[in-house]
C-alpha cells in the first residue's frame, strides 16, 4: 500500500476495528500505546487532509528543515507485511537542495495509534547542510501512525541514532530528527 488515499484510510480503520474486536487489548491513540508511542506526539504536526511532509531537527551539529507541501512531496510509505518509508519515493524528480534523502523500514504492519522501532535505514544529507552528501545508516528510531484528532492517519517518526557510512561502519553521530507525513 503506497501513500494512503481516502479509501485506504477507511479500509485500514475497518481492519483495525475488526482486529481489535478479536483480541483482548489493542493499542490506541497517542496516549500509552507502547514504549515508542511518544514519537506520535513529539514529531512535527502534519494536519489530516493536507498533503505534507516535515522533517525537522539536527544532525552532525547542523539544522535540518525539510518541509514539503502539495505536489512537491516526493515521499511515501508502504505498510503491509512490515513497512517502508522513502524520499524520494519516485526517482523521476530530483530532490531540492534542502531536501533530505531518507529511507527506513519497520518489521510489522502498524495500525493507527501504534508505533514500532525502525529496523534499518539510510539517509543522505541535503546540499544545504555543511556536510552535504554525507551518508548515514539509521541505527535507532521509532515510527508510528497517529490516531484521531487533527493528525488522524499521519505517519510520524523520530531518528535518534545514526552511524557514519551507508553500511553502519562509522562512528555514532549526534542526531535528533523528527518527521511526519500526511496526505489528503
FENCOR-V174266 format. One record per residue. N is the residue number from 1. RES is the residue in one letter. PHI is phi in whole degrees, 0 to 359 (* if undefined). Layout:
BEGIN
N_RES_PHI / N_RES_PHI
END
This chain:
BEGIN
1_X_* / 2_X_282 / 3_X_316 / 4_X_289 / 5_X_250 / 6_X_302 / 7_X_297 / 8_X_294 / 9_X_299 / 10_X_293 / 11_X_299 / 12_X_297 / 13_X_297 / 14_X_297 / 15_X_296 / 16_X_298 / 17_X_298 / 18_X_297 / 19_X_296 / 20_X_294 / 21_X_291 / 22_X_268 / 23_X_242 / 24_X_290 / 25_X_230 / 26_X_212 / 27_X_302 / 28_X_214 / 29_X_37 / 30_X_266 / 31_X_263 / 32_X_76 / 33_X_65 / 34_X_107 / 35_X_295 / 36_X_258 / 37_X_297 / 38_X_300 / 39_X_302 / 40_X_290 / 41_X_255 / 42_X_271 / 43_X_285 / 44_X_303 / 45_X_268 / 46_X_236 / 47_X_296 / 48_X_297 / 49_X_80 / 50_X_234 / 51_X_290 / 52_X_204 / 53_X_223 / 54_X_227 / 55_X_232 / 56_X_227 / 57_X_141 / 58_X_224 / 59_X_209 / 60_X_53 / 61_X_80 / 62_X_232 / 63_X_282 / 64_X_244 / 65_X_221 / 66_X_242 / 67_X_245 / 68_X_229 / 69_X_223 / 70_X_54 / 71_X_273 / 72_X_254 / 73_X_282 / 74_X_45 / 75_X_213 / 76_X_189 / 77_X_215 / 78_X_237 / 79_X_220 / 80_X_216 / 81_X_57 / 82_X_100 / 83_X_210 / 84_X_209 / 85_X_244 / 86_X_208 / 87_X_219 / 88_X_284 / 89_X_278 / 90_X_236 / 91_X_278 / 92_X_285 / 93_X_238 / 94_X_289 / 95_X_285 / 96_X_289 / 97_X_304 / 98_X_266 / 99_X_267 / 100_X_278 / 101_X_275 / 102_X_216 / 103_X_221 / 104_X_211 / 105_X_228 / 106_X_226 / 107_X_269 / 108_X_228 / 109_X_292 / 110_X_245 / 111_X_263 / 112_X_304 / 113_X_91 / 114_X_255 / 115_X_222 / 116_X_208 / 117_X_289 / 118_X_286 / 119_X_270 / 120_X_197 / 121_X_172 / 122_X_217 / 123_X_217 / 124_X_235 / 125_X_292 / 126_X_288 / 127_X_298 / 128_X_276 / 129_X_276 / 130_X_303 / 131_X_253 / 132_X_313 / 133_X_84 / 134_X_295 / 135_X_252 / 136_X_224 / 137_X_260 / 138_X_277 / 139_X_250 / 140_X_201 / 141_X_174 / 142_X_228 / 143_X_219 / 144_X_193 / 145_X_240 / 146_X_287 / 147_X_238 / 148_X_90 / 149_X_68 / 150_X_284 / 151_X_242 / 152_X_312 / 153_X_86 / 154_X_293 / 155_X_283 / 156_X_232 / 157_X_208 / 158_X_222 / 159_X_252 / 160_X_245 / 161_X_206 / 162_X_226 / 163_X_237 / 164_X_298 / 165_X_90 / 166_X_293 / 167_X_258 / 168_X_66 / 169_X_274 / 170_X_268 / 171_X_287 / 172_X_294 / 173_X_243 / 174_X_295 / 175_X_210 / 176_X_209 / 177_X_248 / 178_X_227 / 179_X_210 / 180_X_211 / 181_X_219 / 182_X_218 / 183_X_218 / 184_X_294
END
